[in-house]
Amino acid sequence: MDMKLSILVVDDEERIRRLLRMYLEKEGYTIAEAEDGESALEMATQTDYDLIMLDVMMPGIDGIEVCSRLRQVKSTPVIMLTAKGEETNRVQGFEVGADDYVVKPFSPREVIYRVKAILRRSSATAFLAKETYSSNNIVFSQLVIEHDAHRVTAGGQEVALTPKEYELLHYLAISPDKVFSREELLKDVWNYEFFGDLRTVDTHVKRLREKLNKVSPEAASMITTVWGVGYKLEVPK
């Protein structure tokens, strides 16, 4: 890497933090640690980390609350750490703006895969390399997506999106008026299966619409639900 990317690892178990530090430093990342939600929130708001790995179950402020509060002020990518079987917590995590999750006990390969997938902002992924995509900018009357800068403007105002929200919007925008099923979106945007949990797509679409609606209801209304099928980005006629 030309510049070391920084990752904040948040977990109340010192053993977990030590393991993650070992895996991630081996890949060249700079690691900071927090052992509880309060200190994590303070560190995450005062420092611009490239990624936060955030345990769900912690004493005091839990990971869900930390992510929810963080999303009010920052769009730092967040990977939640959840224990096996805590599906409810994973869904809650997505609802408050988490980008991904890793299930404990985890393998080093999975951790590195998910971290790199989230941090791969500037390089083109498979779905962004489609032949139908011929320009770095996608321009509609109320919505502009500048891919090189990963910048979204709606109604003339910039919209702060998480990496996954951006990828979802961009994926819909490069094929306007095409309907995508939730299964297709899970496969192509998330790049792996979420054990059939289609609510992941729904919660991200909901958050995306809410953010766009704050500055441009017209842009928000372009993300259309096709009942019984999925979603599409509808271009105003």
C-alpha positions in Angstrom: 0.0 0.0 0.0 1.2 3.5 -0.7 -0.4 4.9 2.4 -1.3 2.8 5.5 -5.0 2.7 6.0 -6.2 3.0 9.6 -8.7 0.6 11.3 -10.3 1.0 14.7 -10.9 -2.4 16.4 -13.6 -2.3 19.1 -14.2 -5.3 21.4 -14.4 -5.8 25.1 -12.3 -9.0 24.9 -8.6 -8.3 24.8 -8.0 -11.6 23.1 -10.2 -10.7 20.1 -8.6 -7.3 19.7 -5.1 -8.9 19.8 -6.1 -11.5 17.2 -7.6 -8.9 14.8 -4.5 -6.6 15.3 -2.2 -9.5 14.4 -4.2 -10.3 11.2 -4.6 -6.8 10.1 -1.1 -5.5 10.8 0.2 -8.4 8.8 -1.7 -6.9 5.8 -0.2 -3.5 6.4 -3.0 -1.7 8.2 -2.5 0.7 11.1 -4.6 -0.4 14.1 -6.1 1.5 17.0 -8.1 -0.3 19.8 -11.0 0.5 22.0 -12.4 -1.8 24.7 -15.9 -0.2 25.2 -18.5 1.7 23.3 -17.9 5.0 25.1 -14.2 5.2 24.2 -14.9 3.9 20.7 -17.4 6.6 20.0 -15.0 9.3 21.3 -12.2 7.9 19.2 -14.3 7.5 16.1 -15.7 11.0 16.1 -12.3 12.7 16.8 -10.3 10.6 14.3 -10.9 9.8 10.7 -10.4 6.1 10.5 -10.7 4.3 7.2 -12.7 1.4 8.8 -14.2 0.5 12.1 -14.6 -3.1 13.3 -17.2 -3.0 16.0 -18.4 -5.7 18.4 -22.1 -5.8 19.0 -22.3 -7.2 22.5 -20.4 -4.9 24.9 -21.1 -3.5 28.4 -22.4 0.0 28.6 -23.1 1.4 25.1 -23.3 -1.6 22.8 -22.2 -1.7 19.2 -25.6 -1.0 17.7 -25.9 2.2 19.7 -22.3 3.2 18.8 -23.0 2.7 15.1 -26.3 4.6 15.3 -24.7 7.6 17.0 -21.7 7.5 14.7 -23.9 7.6 11.6 -25.4 10.9 12.8 -22.0 12.6 12.2 -19.8 10.3 10.0 -20.0 7.8 7.2 -17.0 5.8 8.2 -17.3 2.1 7.0 -18.4 -0.2 9.8 -18.0 -4.0 10.0 -20.0 -5.5 12.9 -18.6 -8.4 14.9 -21.4 -10.7 16.0 -21.6 -14.1 17.8 -22.9 -17.0 15.8 -26.7 -17.1 15.9 -27.2 -13.4 16.7 -29.2 -12.8 13.5 -31.4 -10.2 15.1 -28.3 -8.1 16.1 -27.0 -8.4 12.5 -30.2 -7.0 11.1 -30.2 -4.2 13.7 -26.7 -3.4 12.7 -27.7 -3.0 9.0 -30.7 -0.9 10.0 -28.4 1.6 11.8 -25.9 1.8 9.0 -23.4 -1.0 9.3 -21.8 -2.1 6.0 -21.0 -5.7 6.7 -20.5 -8.2 9.5 -18.1 -10.9 10.6 -19.4 -13.8 12.7 -17.4 -15.1 15.7 -15.5 -17.4 15.7 -14.0 -16.0 12.5 -11.1 -17.1 10.3 -8.3 -14.8 9.3 -9.1 -15.2 5.6 -12.7 -14.1 6.1 -11.7 -11.1 8.2 -9.1 -9.9 5.5 -11.6 -10.6 2.7 -14.3 -8.5 4.2 -12.0 -5.7 5.2 -10.5 -5.5 1.7 -13.9 -5.7 0.1 -15.1 -2.7 2.1 -11.8 -0.7 1.6 -11.7 -1.3 -2.1 -13.3 2.0 -2.8 -11.2 3.4 -5.7 -10.6 0.2 -7.7 -13.4 -1.0 -10.0 -15.2 -4.1 -8.9 -16.7 -6.5 -11.3 -20.1 -4.9 -11.5 -18.6 -1.4 -12.1 -16.6 -2.7 -15.0 -19.6 -3.5 -17.2 -19.3 -2.5 -20.8 -22.5 -0.5 -20.5 -20.6 1.9 -18.2 -18.8 4.3 -20.4 -18.3 7.4 -18.2 -17.0 8.1 -14.7 -20.0 10.4 -14.1 -23.6 9.4 -14.2 -25.9 12.5 -14.5 -29.6 12.8 -14.1 -31.6 16.0 -13.6 -31.7 15.6 -9.8 -29.0 13.1 -9.2 -25.2 13.1 -10.1 -22.8 10.3 -9.3 -19.1 11.1 -9.7 -17.5 7.7 -9.5 -13.8 8.7 -9.3 -14.5 10.8 -6.3 -17.2 8.5 -4.9 -19.4 11.6 -4.6 -23.2 11.8 -4.9 -25.0 15.0 -5.3 -28.8 15.3 -5.1 -30.7 18.5 -5.9 -27.4 20.3 -6.0 -26.3 19.2 -2.5 -23.7 16.5 -1.6 -25.0 13.4 0.2 -22.8 11.5 2.6 -23.3 7.8 1.9 -21.6 4.7 3.4 -19.5 2.6 0.9 -22.3 0.0 0.7 -25.0 2.6 0.2 -22.9 4.2 -2.6 -22.3 0.9 -4.3 -26.0 0.0 -4.2 -27.0 3.4 -5.7 -24.3 3.2 -8.4 -25.2 -0.4 -9.3 -28.9 0.7 -9.8 -27.8 3.8 -11.7 -25.6 2.1 -14.3 -28.7 0.2 -15.5 -31.5 2.8 -15.2 -35.0 1.4 -15.4 -33.8 -2.2 -15.1 -35.5 -4.1 -12.3 -33.2 -6.1 -10.0 -34.3 -8.8 -7.6 -33.2 -8.7 -4.0 -31.2 -11.9 -4.7 -29.4 -10.2 -7.6 -28.5 -7.2 -5.5 -27.2 -9.4 -2.7 -25.0 -11.4 -5.1 -23.7 -8.5 -7.1 -23.4 -5.6 -4.6 -22.4 -7.6 -1.6 -20.4 -10.2 -3.6 -21.5 -13.1 -1.4 -24.7 -14.6 0.0 -26.2 -13.3 3.2 -27.8 -16.7 4.1 -31.0 -15.6 2.2 -31.6 -12.6 4.5 -33.2 -10.3 2.0 -33.9 -7.7 4.6 -30.3 -6.5 4.2 -31.2 -5.0 0.8 -34.4 -3.5 2.2 -32.7 -1.7 5.1 -30.0 -0.3 2.8 -32.6 0.9 0.3 -34.6 2.5 3.1 -31.5 4.4 4.4 -30.5 5.4 0.9 -34.0 6.9 0.3 -34.0 8.7 3.6 -30.6 10.4 3.0 -31.6 11.4 -0.6 -35.0 12.6 0.6 -33.4 15.1 3.0 -32.0 17.1 0.1 -34.0 16.0 -2.9 -37.4 14.2 -2.7 -37.2 13.9 -6.5 -33.9 12.0 -6.3 -35.2 9.7 -3.5 -38.3 8.9 -5.6 -36.2 7.6 -8.4 -35.4 4.5 -6.3 -38.6 2.5 -7.0 -39.9 -0.6 -5.5 -41.3 -3.1 -7.9 -43.6 -5.2 -5.7 -42.9 -8.9 -5.7 -39.7 -8.4 -7.7 -37.2 -5.9 -6.3 -35.9 -2.4 -7.0 -34.9 -0.2 -9.9 -33.7 3.4 -10.5 -36.4 5.0 -12.5 -35.5 7.9 -14.8 -38.2 10.6 -14.8 -39.8 10.8 -18.2 
